[in-house]
Amino acid sequence: NGWNKTGSDTLREEAAMRGVDPNRILFLPRLDQPAHLDRIAGFDLHLDSFIYGAHSTASEALWSGVPLLTIRGAAFASRVAVSLL
């Protein structure tokens, strides 16, 4: 699917060490926007990245009714999702 295998494996391993079922972390293929919005509406949570956080993806999650968890950083790129909340 084009994802960095090492990165996705690391994220799943870290989740498991913290009591989160690694199968709940999804790495999904790109879709057209209507299909993408339909898909994310079923998610439990949008976990934002840091230091470079979500921009339009955070907006799409919120439009779809998905809670967004983010933190504010010092740079513009790390404050966009916070500004959406």
C-alpha positions as CSV (number, residue, x, y, z in Angstrom):
1,N,0.0,0.0,0.0
2,G,3.0,2.3,-0.2
3,W,3.4,2.9,3.6
4,N,6.8,2.8,5.2
5,K,6.7,-0.7,6.7
6,T,9.2,0.2,9.5
7,G,7.2,3.2,10.5
8,S,3.8,1.4,10.6
9,D,5.3,-1.5,12.5
10,T,6.9,0.8,15.0
11,L,3.6,2.7,15.6
12,R,1.8,-0.6,16.1
13,E,4.5,-1.9,18.5
14,E,4.4,1.3,20.5
15,A,0.6,1.1,20.7
16,A,0.7,-2.5,22.0
17,M,3.3,-1.6,24.7
18,R,0.7,1.0,25.9
19,G,-2.2,-1.3,26.0
20,V,-3.8,-0.3,22.6
21,D,-4.7,-3.1,20.2
22,P,-2.3,-2.5,17.3
23,N,-5.0,-3.8,14.9
24,R,-7.0,-0.6,15.7
25,I,-4.3,1.5,14.0
26,L,-5.1,1.7,10.3
27,F,-2.9,2.6,7.3
28,L,-5.3,2.9,4.4
29,P,-4.9,3.5,0.7
30,R,-5.8,6.8,-0.9
31,L,-9.4,7.3,-2.0
32,D,-11.3,10.0,-3.8
33,Q,-12.7,12.6,-1.4
34,P,-16.4,11.4,-1.2
35,A,-15.2,7.8,-0.4
36,H,-12.5,9.2,2.0
37,L,-15.1,11.2,4.0
38,D,-17.5,8.2,4.1
39,R,-14.6,6.0,5.4
40,I,-13.4,8.4,8.1
41,A,-16.9,8.9,9.5
42,G,-16.6,5.4,11.0
43,F,-13.4,6.1,12.9
44,D,-13.3,6.4,16.7
45,L,-10.6,9.1,16.9
46,H,-8.3,11.2,14.7
47,L,-5.0,11.3,16.4
48,D,-3.0,14.3,15.1
49,S,0.7,14.1,14.4
50,F,3.3,16.4,15.9
51,I,5.3,18.6,15.0
52,Y,3.7,18.9,11.6
53,G,0.0,18.4,12.3
54,A,-3.1,17.8,10.3
55,H,-4.6,20.6,8.2
56,S,-7.3,19.7,5.8
57,T,-7.4,16.1,7.2
58,A,-8.3,17.5,10.6
59,S,-11.1,19.6,9.1
60,E,-12.4,16.5,7.3
61,A,-12.4,14.5,10.5
62,L,-14.3,17.2,12.3
63,W,-16.8,17.5,9.4
64,S,-17.3,13.8,9.6
65,G,-18.0,13.9,13.4
66,V,-14.8,12.3,14.4
67,P,-13.1,13.6,17.6
68,L,-9.7,15.2,17.1
69,L,-6.9,14.8,19.6
70,T,-4.0,17.3,19.0
71,I,-1.5,19.4,20.8
72,R,-0.4,23.0,20.0
73,G,3.2,23.6,19.0
74,A,5.2,26.7,18.5
75,A,5.2,26.8,14.7
76,F,2.2,27.5,12.5
77,A,2.2,24.0,11.1
78,S,1.7,22.6,14.6
79,R,-1.1,24.9,15.5
80,V,-3.6,24.5,12.6
81,A,-5.6,21.6,14.1
82,V,-5.8,23.5,17.4
83,S,-7.2,26.5,15.6
84,L,-9.9,24.3,14.1
85,L,-11.1,23.3,17.6
